[in-house]
Amino acid sequence: MVKAVAAGVPSLAPFFDENQGLGRDAQVRAPAAHGGLQQGDTPGLYGGSKQPTICDVVRLEEFLTDPANERKAQAWAAALSISAAEIPGYLGRLTPVLLRHDTLVKNHDYKKGKAVPFNALLQTGIAILVDERGLPAVKCSCGNPLRPFEGDTTRIKVEFDDRNEEWKGYEKSSVVAVRPATRTVEQLALVDVQEADRGVNRPVGTTGEDDTEFDTRERRAVPDLTGTTFGQASRRLAGKGLAAALAGGGLPPDHARVTASDPPAGTELRFGEYVTLSVAGGATSGGSSTGTTTPPRSGSASEPGSSESTRDASGSTPSTSSSSSTSPPSGSAAPPSSSGSVSSGPSSPGPTSGPPSAGPPSSAAPPSSEPASSDPPSSSAKPPSSKDPTSSAPPPSPPSSPPETTSSAPTSAPVTSSAPPPETSRPATSAPSTGGPGATSTV
């Protein structure tokens, strides 16, 4: 269950009095996009404007460091896994932006002296502060702390109410969840929410006074990425204002080797367009925003734009090498697939990467994925025993007293062990053919 939070609607349990004008949401029309996981430094993920004072960070710091608000400050800091003494330094590293997509987060109300978490869908146009890894950290208008969404983005049920009615343009398949960038970034590449042809480079930790502009219509050539790691490729693409996606969806480990790109090297694209990369081997990683991750159904595929059937191979199963995906149309700043963030197939949960729900500050690098469970498939050979084949109990043994040494042979052969087959017996998997969200780092 996810609570809808519409732009401009005051919180019922804010940390900061919204009548004091701490932050200001905007009316923003969401660009055409498919939902899923996005890395926090993906070019064009967030928006800006020529009036960047959408969040008064100085006033928020003054409020949280006022001794009269000590209890609120402690609850606020605890929600972000920092101490109250770290609040000024933490706020100094945050950057105000506007959401360009309906975004899933773990929001927090202030009730009875504590930060109470709940899953929320923030509408496009809401002003937030993001950290140096691009993760949403604070909802500006009320000062409520934000953490990454942990669930499966395709299995949400958005709860609208009379204060937060379903807004025009809402599409369940288009919501995004943000995972941290692979490293701390120096600036965020934004798109002006009023003038889409105007791009804004905003240094992290600034509020707009040091913005520089660029033309989002300028064409930029795809570099030769074959042989690089996915992490290196995504950072090179981000440096050119392009986003990286994985063939088949999801986000692979940084060390996965790139075997091809679509479109190929030399192709000229607009700012924010996606380059779909194929990688050799390695396990895909759904990030903290997927919560439960499962391997995809073998041989499954779906048409672009089908968020319900296209799932992310975000468990710890080997990805198919050299898979291909149709590239997004020219001029689109959206991910090429609605599936980029989630997984399908058997429902055995797997590990996730990225920060935990209330984990350490987002400056910590996300841990790598671990191998998923290797339960044997149903077609595996079973022991000739009348017991449950899934039981791990040993076969029946002779009488409890030690056997005497005799010359006679045993009356029966031991029952075959029911231990699970080796790792190589895991069912082969095949990732969907559609591309997913980009994994980039802005320089």
Disulfide bonds with the S-S distance in Angstrom:
Cys55-Cys140 2.48
